[in-house]
Amino acid sequence: MAWDEWNQLKAEASGTSSTRMQLNRVPDEPDGKTLSTNSQGDLKVVNEHLSKIGDHAFGLYNRLWREGRVAEATTDSAASDLSGQGFDLGGALSHVSLKWASALADLMDACAHISNHMDYTKNAHAGDEIFIERRMSSIAMLDGGFDERASEPGKPNDLVYGNKEDKGDKKDGE
């Protein structure tokens, strides 16, 4: 490609093209509304929401365990009885029972995974909050210890060590 061709392509691309790149933004819908309901687009996690999701998944797991297997014994018994009498329907009923048990186990595993993940996520966020809070408070304490503007040179920093007058202590010679 020659230099002239490259300049011509750049000019065409920057000219009348209606398609432009958009950064840090979701394009507007045709009706003028934006897709995002949050103007900043930030993800917000609330521990109460995580707990509710986890509790619902755990409750669903327990219900599936109790109620999803109610017909298992009678279905298997009927399948065995029908097969024993020479009906092909017995084998089909047994096949359906096995597929149901497999699908039920998969669904219960998914519910358990969701419940456990929500508990883990809730605890991880709580741990992160504590870690960040400790880091920030230690930075503020360290910063206060080196801030010479907080006290006169040679005097203890009241932000770090407190004010002796507030504690009821008297200074030497008073």
N, C-alpha and C positions, 0 to 999 in steps of 0.2 A: 504494500500500500504506500502510495506516495504521500508526501507531506501535504500537498494540496487536497488530496482526497480526505485525509484526516481532518483538516480544517473545515472542509465542506460538511462532513458528517457531524462534527461538533456544532457547527452553525445550525444545521437542520435539527439536531437534538435539542438545542437550547431555544429554538425558535417557537413554532406554533404548536408544539406537542401539548395535548391536553392532559396527558398523564405525567404526573410529577411525583417525586419521592416525598413521602411524609414520614417524619421521624417523631418518636415519642408520642404517638397519638393514634387512636383508632379512627378510621375514616367515618364520616357522617353517613347515616342511612339516607336513602333517596328522599325521604320525607323531611330531612333536616335534623332529625333527632340523632343523638349520639348513642352508641351501643352501651357505654359505661354509665352506670347510675352514680358512681363516685367520681367527682370532678378530678381528684388527684390520682385515681387508679390504684390506690394502695390496698393491699390485702390486709384485712383485720381479722385476727383470730381471738375469739372470746372463749375462755375456758368453760363457761357454762354451756356454750353451744357444743363444744367437743364432748362434754360430759353427757349431754342429752343424746347426741348421736350414738355414743358408746353404750349408754343405758338402753336405748331402743334396739340396738343391734343385739345386745345381750338378752333382752326380753324376747326378741324374735327367735334367737337361738333356743332358748328354753321352751317356747311354745312349739317350735318345730320338733324338738326332742319329744315332747309329750303328745302333741296332736298329729304330727306327721307320720307316726308309726302305728296309729290306732288300728288300722286294717291289715297290718302286716301278718299277724298270726292267722287270721281268718282267710286272707287271700292265699297264703302259702298252703294252708290246709285244703282249701277248695281246689287249688292247682294240683296238689298231690292226689286228691280224691278223683278228680276228673281224669288225670293221667292214668291212674290205676284202673279206671273203667274203660280205658282205650280211646278216650276223646283227645283229639289234637288240641282242643281248646285249653287243656290243662297245661301243656307246654307253653302255649302263648301267654296264658295268665301268669305262669312262673317267670317268663321273660319280662313281662310288664312289671312284675313285682321287683325283679332285680334292677331294672332301669329306674324305677321309682326310688329304690333304696340308694342307688348311686347318685341320682340327682339330689335327693334329700341330703345326703352326706356332703355333696359339693356346696349346697346352699348353706348348710350349717357351718362348714369350714369358712365360707365367706363371711358369715355373720360373726364368727369368733375372731376372724382376722380383723374385721372392722372394729369390733369392740376393743380388742387388745391394742390396735394401732391408736385408737382415740385415747386410751389410757396412757400409752407411751407418749403420744404427742403432748397431752396435757402436762405430764410430768416433765417432759423435756423442756417445754416452754417455761414452766415454773422454775426449773433449774437454770435456764438461760437468764431469766429475769433476776434471780438471786445473784448469779455470777456478774451480770452487768451492774447491778446495784452496788455490789461490793467493790467492783473495780472503780466505779464512778466515785463512791464515797472515799476510797483510799486516795484517789487522785485529788479530790477536793482537800483532804486532810494534808496531803503532801504539798499541794500548792499553797495552802494556808501557812504551812511551816516555813516556807521560803519567801513569803510575801513581806518584804520589808516595809511596805506602806501601812501594814496593819499595826505596827508598833514602832516606837522610837528605836534607833540603833542601840544595841546592847541591852535592851529590855526584852523580857519574854513576850511572845506573841499571844495576846489574849484570845484569839480565835482558836488556838491549839491548846493552850494551857489554862484558859479561863482567867477571869479577872479576880485577883486576890480580894479586892474590896467587896465583891459580890459574895464571896464565901465567908465573909466575916473575919478574915485574917487581917492583921495589922502589919503594915510595913515596918521594917527595922527603924527604930529611932522615933516612932510616933507614939 
